[in-house]
Amino acid sequence: MDLGLGFIDIEETGTTLEENARLKARGFYDAAKRGGITDVAVLADDGGLEIDALGGEPGIHAKRWAGENPTDDEIIAYTMKRMEGIPLEKRTARFSVFQVLIFPDGTERVVTAATEGLITEKPIKNKYPGLSYGALLVVSKFGKVYDELTQEEQAYTHRLIALSQIRDIIQQHSNDYA
């Protein structure tokens, strides 16, 4: 991310999605302060697919779970191989996200949300390059694969639910200082 301070690369060394979101938010916040930017709020997130039958994998390892720099097809194939023999009722999974908001005064707020579903037995063709797991999760609320959700249905997914919570926090914070 470029804040006019040069490129800032935050290493995701946390052991949970929440820790990684916090590391990114704190890293950007600290960089802004060092650069003399004192009136900025920072929002960062980390999310991933958590498959219950696999102990929460891939979780924070989503990008490298199927090897170094795997293609979307390789990720899908690897996930399907790991899910072999697991009956449909035990294929529960979710997309989880943690968002961390840091206000200019250093106040930190964390929200989380999840899109619940099941890992399909037959993935669809991946529609969004780089977002391969969307071809695998059948969203419980809608009974269809994540990648097939309409724009209206996507309003009920993890990232947008979390952003709605963040919006409410910002409004409340603004009211507190009004």
TORVEX-990719 format. One record per residue: x, y, z of N, C-alpha, C, O in turn; residue in one letter. Coordinates in steps of 0.02 Angstrom, whole numbers. Example, Ala and Ser with C-alpha at 12.3 -4.5 7.8 and 13.67 -1.06 7.14 Angstrom:
<pts>
+--------+--------+--------+--------+--------+--------+--------+--------+--------+--------+--------+--------+------+
!   n.c1 !   n.c2 !   n.c3 !  ca.c1 !  ca.c2 !  ca.c3 !   c.c1 !   c.c2 !   c.c3 !   o.c1 !   o.c2 !   o.c3 ! resn !
+--------+--------+--------+--------+--------+--------+--------+--------+--------+--------+--------+--------+------+
!    660 !   -284 !    390 !    615 !   -225 !    390 !    660 !   -165 !    390 !    712 !   -166 !    423 !    A !
!    642 !   -112 !    354 !    684 !    -53 !    357 !    645 !      2 !    394 !    670 !     57 !    402 !    S !
+--------+--------+--------+--------+--------+--------+--------+--------+--------+--------+--------+--------+------+
</pts>
This chain:
<pts>
+--------+--------+--------+--------+--------+--------+--------+--------+--------+--------+--------+--------+------+
!   n.c1 !   n.c2 !   n.c3 !  ca.c1 !  ca.c2 !  ca.c3 !   c.c1 !   c.c2 !   c.c3 !   o.c1 !   o.c2 !   o.c3 ! resn !
+--------+--------+--------+--------+--------+--------+--------+--------+--------+--------+--------+--------+------+
!     42 !    -59 !      0 !      0 !      0 !      0 !     45 !     62 !      0 !     97 !     63 !     33 !    M !
!     24 !    112 !    -37 !     63 !    174 !    -40 !     24 !    230 !     -7 !    -28 !    250 !    -31 !    D !
!     50 !    254 !     49 !     20 !    310 !     85 !     58 !    375 !     70 !     55 !    423 !    109 !    L !
!     93 !    377 !     14 !    135 !    433 !      1 !    200 !    427 !     39 !    241 !    473 !     41 !    G !
!    210 !    369 !     70 !    269 !    356 !    110 !    313 !    302 !     77 !    361 !    279 !    107 !    L !
!    295 !    283 !     16 !    328 !    227 !    -16 !    289 !    163 !     -3 !    241 !    163 !     36 !    G !
!    308 !    111 !    -35 !    272 !     47 !    -27 !    284 !     19 !     42 !    340 !     17 !     67 !    F !
!    230 !     -4 !     74 !    234 !    -33 !    141 !    214 !   -106 !    135 !    157 !   -122 !    116 !    I !
!    259 !   -150 !    152 !    246 !   -222 !    149 !    244 !   -248 !    220 !    294 !   -248 !    256 !    D !
!    186 !   -271 !    241 !    177 !   -297 !    308 !    181 !   -373 !    306 !    141 !   -405 !    271 !    I !
!    228 !   -401 !    341 !    235 !   -474 !    343 !    182 !   -503 !    388 !    174 !   -482 !    446 !    E !
!    146 !   -552 !    362 !     92 !   -584 !    399 !    121 !   -643 !    439 !    122 !   -700 !    415 !    E !
!    144 !   -628 !    499 !    177 !   -679 !    540 !    132 !   -704 !    597 !    155 !   -744 !    638 !    T !
!     70 !   -682 !    599 !     24 !   -704 !    651 !      6 !   -777 !    644 !     17 !   -808 !    592 !    G !
!    -22 !   -804 !    697 !    -44 !   -874 !    695 !   -119 !   -880 !    686 !   -146 !   -935 !    682 !    T !
!   -154 !   -822 !    683 !   -226 !   -822 !    671 !   -242 !   -766 !    621 !   -201 !   -722 !    608 !    T !
!   -302 !   -770 !    592 !   -324 !   -717 !    547 !   -328 !   -650 !    584 !   -309 !   -599 !    556 !    L !
!   -351 !   -651 !    646 !   -356 !   -590 !    685 !   -287 !   -559 !    696 !   -278 !   -499 !    689 !    E !
!   -238 !   -600 !    714 !   -170 !   -574 !    724 !   -143 !   -543 !    660 !   -112 !   -489 !    663 !    E !
!   -154 !   -575 !    603 !   -129 !   -547 !    540 !   -163 !   -481 !    523 !   -131 !   -434 !    500 !    N !
!   -229 !   -477 !    535 !   -265 !   -414 !    522 !   -237 !   -359 !    568 !   -228 !   -302 !    546 !    A !
!   -225 !   -377 !    630 !   -199 !   -328 !    678 !   -128 !   -305 !    658 !   -112 !   -246 !    662 !    R !
!    -86 !   -352 !    637 !    -18 !   -335 !    614 !    -20 !   -286 !    556 !     18 !   -237 !    555 !    L !
!    -64 !   -299 !    508 !    -69 !   -254 !    450 !    -94 !   -185 !    471 !    -65 !   -134 !    451 !    K !
!   -147 !   -183 !    510 !   -175 !   -118 !    531 !   -123 !    -79 !    571 !   -112 !    -20 !    558 !    A !
!    -91 !   -111 !    619 !    -42 !    -77 !    661 !     18 !    -55 !    619 !     45 !     -1 !    629 !    R !
!     39 !    -97 !    571 !     95 !    -79 !    528 !     81 !    -17 !    486 !    123 !     27 !    481 !    G !
!     22 !    -14 !    456 !      3 !     44 !    416 !     -6 !    106 !    460 !     15 !    161 !    442 !    F !
!    -36 !     97 !    518 !    -47 !    152 !    565 !     20 !    182 !    587 !     30 !    242 !    586 !    Y !
!     66 !    138 !    607 !    132 !    161 !    630 !    170 !    195 !    574 !    205 !    245 !    586 !    D !
!    165 !    169 !    513 !    199 !    200 !    456 !    171 !    269 !    443 !    209 !    316 !    428 !    A !
!    106 !    277 !    447 !     76 !    343 !    436 !    101 !    391 !    489 !    119 !    448 !    473 !    A !
!    102 !    371 !    552 !    125 !    415 !    606 !    198 !    435 !    595 !    216 !    493 !    603 !    K !
!    239 !    385 !    577 !    311 !    401 !    563 !    318 !    450 !    506 !    364 !    491 !    505 !    R !
!    271 !    447 !    458 !    273 !    492 !    401 !    240 !    558 !    414 !    234 !    599 !    368 !    G !
!    218 !    569 !    475 !    187 !    633 !    492 !    113 !    637 !    476 !     83 !    691 !    481 !    G !
!     83 !    582 !    457 !     11 !    581 !    444 !    -24 !    561 !    509 !    -22 !    503 !    529 !    I !
!    -54 !    610 !    542 !    -81 !    597 !    609 !   -157 !    597 !    611 !   -186 !    582 !    663 !    T !
!   -190 !    614 !    556 !   -263 !    619 !    557 !   -297 !    566 !    514 !   -350 !    578 !    486 !    D !
!   -266 !    508 !    511 !   -293 !    455 !    468 !   -314 !    395 !    511 !   -279 !    375 !    558 !    V !
!   -371 !    367 !    493 !   -392 !    303 !    522 !   -368 !    248 !    473 !   -364 !    260 !    413 !    A !
!   -354 !    191 !    500 !   -328 !    136 !    459 !   -374 !     75 !    468 !   -394 !     59 !    523 !    V !
!   -389 !     42 !    412 !   -428 !    -19 !    413 !   -390 !    -73 !    375 !   -368 !    -62 !    319 !    L !
!   -383 !   -131 !    406 !   -350 !   -187 !    374 !   -389 !   -250 !    392 !   -423 !   -254 !    443 !    A !
!   -384 !   -300 !    349 !   -418 !   -363 !    365 !   -376 !   -423 !    344 !   -328 !   -417 !    306 !    D !
!   -397 !   -480 !    368 !   -370 !   -543 !    345 !   -427 !   -593 !    348 !   -467 !   -594 !    394 !    D !
!   -430 !   -633 !    297 !   -484 !   -682 !    293 !   -459 !   -747 !    263 !   -405 !   -750 !    234 !    G !
!   -500 !   -797 !    270 !   -481 !   -861 !    242 !   -537 !   -912 !    247 !   -588 !   -900 !    279 !    G !
!   -526 !   -967 !    214 !   -573 !  -1023 !    216 !   -553 !  -1070 !    272 !   -494 !  -1089 !    277 !    L !
!   -600 !  -1088 !    314 !   -588 !  -1134 !    369 !   -633 !  -1195 !    359 !   -694 !  -1189 !    360 !    E !
!   -602 !  -1254 !    351 !   -639 !  -1316 !    340 !   -637 !  -1357 !    404 !   -583 !  -1376 !    426 !    I !
!   -694 !  -1369 !    433 !   -697 !  -1403 !    498 !   -666 !  -1472 !    496 !   -628 !  -1490 !    542 !    D !
!   -680 !  -1512 !    445 !   -654 !  -1581 !    441 !   -578 !  -1583 !    435 !   -547 !  -1635 !    446 !    A !
!   -548 !  -1526 !    417 !   -475 !  -1522 !    410 !   -445 !  -1480 !    466 !   -390 !  -1452 !    458 !    L !
!   -480 !  -1475 !    522 !   -453 !  -1439 !    579 !   -446 !  -1364 !    568 !   -403 !  -1332 !    599 !    G !
!   -486 !  -1336 !    524 !   -483 !  -1264 !    511 !   -439 !  -1244 !    453 !   -434 !  -1185 !    436 !    G !
!   -407 !  -1294 !    421 !   -366 !  -1278 !    363 !   -412 !  -1258 !    305 !   -470 !  -1278 !    304 !    E !
!   -386 !  -1219 !    259 !   -320 !  -1189 !    255 !   -309 !  -1129 !    300 !   -252 !  -1112 !    316 !    P !
!   -364 !  -1095 !    321 !   -357 !  -1039 !    367 !   -307 !   -987 !    344 !   -311 !   -962 !    288 !    G !
!   -260 !   -970 !    388 !   -211 !   -918 !    372 !   -162 !   -940 !    318 !   -124 !   -899 !    291 !    I !
!   -162 !  -1003 !    301 !   -116 !  -1028 !    250 !   -147 !  -1034 !    181 !   -120 !  -1067 !    137 !    H !
!   -204 !  -1002 !    170 !   -243 !  -1009 !    108 !   -201 !   -999 !     45 !   -209 !  -1036 !     -3 !    A !
!   -157 !   -950 !     45 !   -118 !   -935 !    -16 !    -64 !   -986 !    -31 !    -45 !   -994 !    -89 !    K !
!    -40 !  -1020 !     20 !     15 !  -1068 !      8 !     -1 !  -1139 !     31 !     44 !  -1181 !     36 !    R !
!    -65 !  -1151 !     44 !    -87 !  -1216 !     69 !    -73 !  -1272 !     18 !    -56 !  -1328 !     37 !    W !
!    -81 !  -1257 !    -45 !    -72 !  -1307 !    -98 !     -2 !  -1303 !   -129 !      9 !  -1330 !   -184 !    A !
!     45 !  -1270 !    -96 !    114 !  -1264 !   -122 !    131 !  -1191 !   -134 !     91 !  -1146 !   -123 !    G !
!    192 !  -1182 !   -158 !    215 !  -1114 !   -174 !    185 !  -1090 !   -240 !    193 !  -1123 !   -291 !    E !
!    151 !  -1033 !   -237 !    121 !  -1002 !   -296 !     77 !  -1050 !   -337 !     86 !  -1054 !   -398 !    N !
!     30 !  -1084 !   -306 !    -13 !  -1130 !   -344 !    -63 !  -1091 !   -387 !    -82 !  -1034 !   -370 !    P !
!    -84 !  -1122 !   -441 !   -136 !  -1092 !   -482 !   -203 !  -1105 !   -448 !   -208 !  -1145 !   -402 !    T !
!   -254 !  -1071 !   -472 !   -322 !  -1082 !   -445 !   -342 !  -1155 !   -455 !   -370 !  -1186 !   -410 !    D !
!   -328 !  -1183 !   -514 !   -345 !  -1253 !   -527 !   -308 !  -1300 !   -479 !   -337 !  -1350 !   -458 !    D !
!   -246 !  -1285 !   -463 !   -208 !  -1327 !   -417 !   -237 !  -1323 !   -346 !   -240 !  -1373 !   -310 !    E !
!   -258 !  -1264 !   -326 !   -288 !  -1255 !   -260 !   -353 !  -1295 !   -255 !   -366 !  -1329 !   -206 !    I !
!   -394 !  -1289 !   -306 !   -458 !  -1325 !   -307 !   -446 !  -1400 !   -306 !   -478 !  -1436 !   -268 !    I !
!   -400 !  -1424 !   -348 !   -385 !  -1496 !   -350 !   -358 !  -1521 !   -284 !   -376 !  -1575 !   -261 !    A !
!   -314 !  -1482 !   -253 !   -285 !  -1501 !   -188 !   -339 !  -1506 !   -135 !   -341 !  -1553 !    -95 !    Y !
!   -383 !  -1457 !   -134 !   -437 !  -1457 !    -85 !   -483 !  -1517 !    -96 !   -502 !  -1551 !    -47 !    T !
!   -499 !  -1532 !   -158 !   -542 !  -1589 !   -172 !   -509 !  -1654 !   -151 !   -542 !  -1700 !   -125 !    M !
!   -444 !  -1659 !   -161 !   -407 !  -1719 !   -140 !   -409 !  -1726 !    -64 !   -421 !  -1781 !    -38 !    K !
!   -399 !  -1672 !    -28 !   -400 !  -1673 !     45 !   -470 !  -1691 !     72 !   -476 !  -1718 !    127 !    R !
!   -521 !  -1675 !     33 !   -590 !  -1687 !     55 !   -617 !  -1756 !     34 !   -673 !  -1774 !     51 !    M !
!   -577 !  -1794 !     -3 !   -599 !  -1860 !    -26 !   -623 !  -1903 !     33 !   -590 !  -1906 !     85 !    E !
!   -680 !  -1935 !     24 !   -706 !  -1980 !     74 !   -743 !  -1947 !    132 !   -770 !  -1982 !    175 !    G !
!   -745 !  -1882 !    133 !   -780 !  -1846 !    187 !   -852 !  -1836 !    165 !   -864 !  -1804 !    114 !    I !
!   -900 !  -1864 !    203 !   -971 !  -1857 !    182 !   -994 !  -1785 !    184 !   -968 !  -1744 !    222 !    P !
!  -1045 !  -1770 !    144 !  -1069 !  -1702 !    136 !  -1086 !  -1669 !    203 !  -1069 !  -1610 !    213 !    L !
!  -1117 !  -1705 !    249 !  -1137 !  -1674 !    313 !  -1078 !  -1655 !    357 !  -1086 !  -1618 !    405 !    E !
!  -1018 !  -1680 !    341 !   -958 !  -1664 !    380 !   -912 !  -1616 !    342 !   -854 !  -1607 !    361 !    K !
!   -937 !  -1586 !    288 !   -897 !  -1542 !    247 !   -909 !  -1468 !    264 !   -901 !  -1424 !    222 !    R !
!   -928 !  -1455 !    327 !   -943 !  -1387 !    348 !   -880 !  -1344 !    345 !   -824 !  -1366 !    360 !    T !
!   -891 !  -1282 !    325 !   -835 !  -1235 !    316 !   -863 !  -1164 !    316 !   -924 !  -1154 !    316 !    A !
!   -818 !  -1117 !    317 !   -839 !  -1047 !    316 !   -782 !  -1003 !    289 !   -723 !  -1019 !    295 !    R !
!   -803 !   -948 !    259 !   -756 !   -894 !    246 !   -761 !   -848 !    307 !   -814 !   -823 !    324 !    F !
!   -704 !   -838 !    340 !   -702 !   -795 !    398 !   -660 !   -734 !    382 !   -613 !   -737 !    342 !    S !
!   -677 !   -679 !    414 !   -638 !   -618 !    406 !   -634 !   -582 !    473 !   -681 !   -581 !    512 !    V !
!   -576 !   -553 !    485 !   -566 !   -508 !    542 !   -545 !   -441 !    512 !   -500 !   -438 !    470 !    F !
!   -577 !   -388 !    535 !   -559 !   -321 !    514 !   -539 !   -281 !    575 !   -573 !   -282 !    627 !    Q !
!   -484 !   -245 !    569 !   -458 !   -205 !    624 !   -456 !   -132 !    601 !   -426 !   -115 !    550 !    V !
!   -489 !    -91 !    639 !   -493 !    -19 !    627 !   -455 !     17 !    682 !   -467 !      5 !    741 !    L !
!   -409 !     61 !    663 !   -373 !    102 !    712 !   -388 !    175 !    696 !   -373 !    199 !    641 !    I !
!   -416 !    209 !    745 !   -432 !    280 !    737 !   -368 !    322 !    746 !   -319 !    297 !    773 !    F !
!   -369 !    385 !    724 !   -310 !    428 !    731 !   -282 !    432 !    802 !   -222 !    441 !    812 !    P !
!   -326 !    425 !    852 !   -303 !    429 !    922 !   -275 !    363 !    947 !   -256 !    358 !   1005 !    D !
!   -272 !    312 !    904 !   -244 !    247 !    923 !   -295 !    197 !    948 !   -278 !    139 !    960 !    G !
!   -357 !    219 !    956 !   -411 !    173 !    977 !   -419 !    119 !    924 !   -423 !    133 !    864 !    T !
!   -421 !     57 !    946 !   -425 !      0 !    900 !   -490 !    -38 !    911 !   -511 !    -51 !    967 !    E !
!   -522 !    -56 !    856 !   -583 !    -96 !    859 !   -575 !   -155 !    811 !   -546 !   -148 !    757 !    R !
!   -601 !   -213 !    831 !   -597 !   -274 !    791 !   -667 !   -301 !    780 !   -706 !   -305 !    827 !    V !
!   -683 !   -318 !    718 !   -746 !   -352 !    703 !   -730 !   -417 !    665 !   -677 !   -423 !    634 !    V !
!   -777 !   -463 !    670 !   -769 !   -525 !    633 !   -836 !   -546 !    605 !   -889 !   -529 !    632 !    T !
!   -835 !   -582 !    551 !   -896 !   -608 !    520 !   -877 !   -671 !    481 !   -818 !   -683 !    466 !    A !
!   -927 !   -711 !    465 !   -915 !   -773 !    428 !   -972 !   -787 !    381 !  -1030 !   -770 !    394 !    A !
!   -956 !   -819 !    325 !  -1005 !   -845 !    279 !  -1001 !   -921 !    285 !   -952 !   -952 !    266 !    T !
!  -1054 !   -950 !    312 !  -1056 !  -1022 !    327 !  -1078 !  -1062 !    266 !  -1116 !  -1039 !    224 !    E !
!  -1052 !  -1124 !    261 !  -1073 !  -1167 !    207 !  -1043 !  -1236 !    211 !  -1021 !  -1258 !    264 !    G !
!  -1043 !  -1269 !    155 !  -1015 !  -1337 !    147 !   -968 !  -1337 !     87 !   -980 !  -1302 !     38 !    L !
!   -916 !  -1377 !     91 !   -872 !  -1386 !     33 !   -908 !  -1432 !    -16 !   -927 !  -1488 !      2 !    I !
!   -917 !  -1409 !    -76 !   -952 !  -1447 !   -127 !   -914 !  -1511 !   -145 !   -853 !  -1515 !   -136 !    T !
!   -950 !  -1559 !   -170 !   -918 !  -1620 !   -194 !   -896 !  -1612 !   -267 !   -854 !  -1650 !   -292 !    E !
!   -925 !  -1562 !   -301 !   -908 !  -1548 !   -370 !   -901 !  -1472 !   -380 !   -951 !  -1437 !   -388 !    K !
!   -839 !  -1447 !   -379 !   -830 !  -1375 !   -385 !   -851 !  -1350 !   -454 !   -849 !  -1387 !   -503 !    P !
!   -871 !  -1287 !   -456 !   -885 !  -1255 !   -520 !   -820 !  -1228 !   -548 !   -769 !  -1228 !   -514 !    I !
!   -822 !  -1206 !   -610 !   -764 !  -1173 !   -640 !   -752 !  -1107 !   -604 !   -799 !  -1067 !   -597 !    K !
!   -692 !  -1096 !   -581 !   -675 !  -1035 !   -544 !   -688 !   -974 !   -588 !   -663 !   -971 !   -645 !    N !
!   -726 !   -926 !   -562 !   -745 !   -867 !   -600 !   -700 !   -807 !   -587 !   -695 !   -762 !   -629 !    K !
!   -666 !   -806 !   -530 !   -627 !   -748 !   -511 !   -555 !   -767 !   -497 !   -539 !   -792 !   -444 !    Y !
!   -511 !   -755 !   -546 !   -441 !   -774 !   -537 !   -412 !   -747 !   -472 !   -421 !   -689 !   -454 !    P !
!   -378 !   -792 !   -436 !   -347 !   -774 !   -373 !   -393 !   -785 !   -313 !   -371 !   -780 !   -256 !    G !
!   -455 !   -802 !   -326 !   -504 !   -814 !   -272 !   -533 !   -884 !   -281 !   -594 !   -892 !   -284 !    L !
!   -490 !   -933 !   -286 !   -511 !  -1001 !   -304 !   -559 !  -1034 !   -256 !   -601 !  -1074 !   -277 !    S !
!   -555 !  -1018 !   -192 !   -598 !  -1051 !   -142 !   -672 !  -1035 !   -152 !   -715 !  -1072 !   -128 !    Y !
!   -687 !   -981 !   -187 !   -757 !   -963 !   -200 !   -792 !  -1014 !   -244 !   -853 !  -1015 !   -247 !    G !
!   -754 !  -1055 !   -279 !   -783 !  -1108 !   -322 !   -800 !  -1170 !   -281 !   -827 !  -1218 !   -309 !    A !
!   -784 !  -1170 !   -217 !   -790 !  -1230 !   -175 !   -843 !  -1226 !   -121 !   -870 !  -1278 !   -101 !    L !
!   -858 !  -1167 !    -96 !   -902 !  -1161 !    -38 !   -974 !  -1149 !    -60 !   -990 !  -1099 !    -91 !    L !
!  -1018 !  -1197 !    -43 !  -1090 !  -1188 !    -54 !  -1116 !  -1149 !      7 !  -1114 !  -1174 !     63 !    V !
!  -1139 !  -1089 !     -5 !  -1162 !  -1045 !     49 !  -1229 !  -1069 !     75 !  -1278 !  -1073 !     38 !    V !
!  -1231 !  -1086 !    139 !  -1292 !  -1114 !    170 !  -1353 !  -1069 !    159 !  -1407 !  -1094 !    143 !    S !
!  -1345 !  -1005 !    168 !  -1401 !   -957 !    163 !  -1434 !   -958 !     95 !  -1494 !   -945 !     89 !    K !
!  -1395 !   -973 !     42 !  -1422 !   -969 !    -26 !  -1422 !  -1035 !    -64 !  -1454 !  -1040 !   -116 !    F !
!  -1388 !  -1086 !    -38 !  -1388 !  -1151 !    -70 !  -1352 !  -1152 !   -137 !  -1367 !  -1194 !   -180 !    G !
!  -1305 !  -1107 !   -146 !  -1265 !  -1108 !   -207 !  -1193 !  -1088 !   -192 !  -1178 !  -1059 !   -139 !    K !
!  -1150 !  -1103 !   -239 !  -1079 !  -1091 !   -231 !  -1066 !  -1015 !   -226 !  -1098 !   -975 !   -261 !    V !
!  -1020 !   -996 !   -183 !  -1003 !   -926 !   -170 !   -993 !   -887 !   -235 !  -1018 !   -831 !   -241 !    Y !
!   -956 !   -914 !   -282 !   -942 !   -879 !   -345 !  -1006 !   -864 !   -385 !  -1005 !   -821 !   -429 !    D !
!  -1060 !   -899 !   -371 !  -1122 !   -890 !   -408 !  -1170 !   -840 !   -375 !  -1224 !   -828 !   -401 !    E !
!  -1151 !   -813 !   -318 !  -1194 !   -766 !   -283 !  -1205 !   -703 !   -325 !  -1159 !   -678 !   -358 !    L !
!  -1266 !   -678 !   -324 !  -1281 !   -615 !   -358 !  -1251 !   -558 !   -317 !  -1231 !   -567 !   -259 !    T !
!  -1249 !   -499 !   -346 !  -1224 !   -441 !   -310 !  -1268 !   -428 !   -248 !  -1242 !   -410 !   -195 !    Q !
!  -1333 !   -437 !   -254 !  -1378 !   -428 !   -197 !  -1363 !   -478 !   -142 !  -1363 !   -460 !    -83 !    E !
!  -1351 !   -541 !   -159 !  -1335 !   -593 !   -110 !  -1268 !   -581 !    -76 !  -1259 !   -598 !    -18 !    E !
!  -1221 !   -553 !   -113 !  -1155 !   -540 !    -84 !  -1157 !   -490 !    -27 !  -1110 !   -486 !     13 !    Q !
!  -1211 !   -451 !    -22 !  -1219 !   -404 !     33 !  -1225 !   -440 !    100 !  -1217 !   -409 !    152 !    A !
!  -1238 !   -505 !     98 !  -1246 !   -545 !    159 !  -1186 !   -590 !    172 !  -1191 !   -639 !    208 !    Y !
!  -1129 !   -573 !    143 !  -1070 !   -614 !    152 !  -1023 !   -581 !    203 !  -1031 !   -523 !    222 !    T !
!   -974 !   -619 !    224 !   -930 !   -601 !    279 !   -898 !   -532 !    274 !   -902 !   -493 !    322 !    H !
!   -867 !   -516 !    218 !   -832 !   -451 !    214 !   -880 !   -392 !    217 !   -866 !   -342 !    250 !    R !
!   -936 !   -398 !    184 !   -983 !   -342 !    185 !  -1019 !   -336 !    252 !  -1034 !   -281 !    274 !    L !
!  -1032 !   -392 !    285 !  -1061 !   -389 !    352 !  -1011 !   -355 !    399 !  -1030 !   -312 !    439 !    I !
!   -948 !   -374 !    395 !   -896 !   -344 !    437 !   -890 !   -269 !    421 !   -883 !   -228 !    467 !    A !
!   -891 !   -251 !    358 !   -886 !   -180 !    340 !   -946 !   -140 !    366 !   -939 !    -82 !    386 !    L !
!  -1004 !   -171 !    367 !  -1063 !   -139 !    396 !  -1052 !   -125 !    470 !  -1071 !    -72 !    496 !    S !
!  -1022 !   -173 !    505 !  -1006 !   -163 !    576 !   -955 !   -107 !    585 !   -961 !    -66 !    630 !    Q !
!   -906 !   -105 !    540 !   -855 !    -51 !    543 !   -889 !     16 !    531 !   -874 !     65 !    566 !    I !
!   -934 !     20 !    483 !   -971 !     83 !    470 !  -1006 !    106 !    533 !  -1003 !    165 !    551 !    R !
!  -1039 !     59 !    568 !  -1075 !     77 !    629 !  -1027 !    103 !    683 !  -1042 !    150 !    720 !    D !
!   -969 !     71 !    688 !   -918 !     93 !    737 !   -894 !    163 !    720 !   -886 !    205 !    765 !    I !
!   -881 !    177 !    656 !   -859 !    243 !    635 !   -912 !    296 !    651 !   -896 !    350 !    676 !    I !
!   -975 !    279 !    637 !  -1029 !    327 !    652 !  -1033 !    341 !    727 !  -1041 !    398 !    748 !    Q !
!  -1029 !    288 !    767 !  -1031 !    297 !    839 !   -972 !    338 !    864 !   -980 !    383 !    906 !    Q !
!   -913 !    322 !    838 !   -852 !    358 !    858 !   -860 !    433 !    840 !   -841 !    476 !    879 !    H !
!   -887 !    447 !    780 !   -897 !    515 !    759 !   -947 !    551 !    805 !   -937 !    609 !    821 !    S !
!  -1000 !    516 !    825 !  -1050 !    545 !    871 !  -1020 !    559 !    939 !  -1038 !    608 !    971 !    N !
!   -973 !    518 !    960 !   -941 !    527 !   1025 !   -900 !    592 !   1026 !   -889 !    621 !   1079 !    D !
!   -876 !    613 !    968 !   -833 !    673 !    964 !   -870 !    733 !    936 !   -840 !    786 !    926 !    Y !
!   -935 !    726 !    923 !   -974 !    781 !    894 !   -992 !    832 !    946 !  -1025 !    882 !    931 !    A !
+--------+--------+--------+--------+--------+--------+--------+--------+--------+--------+--------+--------+------+
</pts>
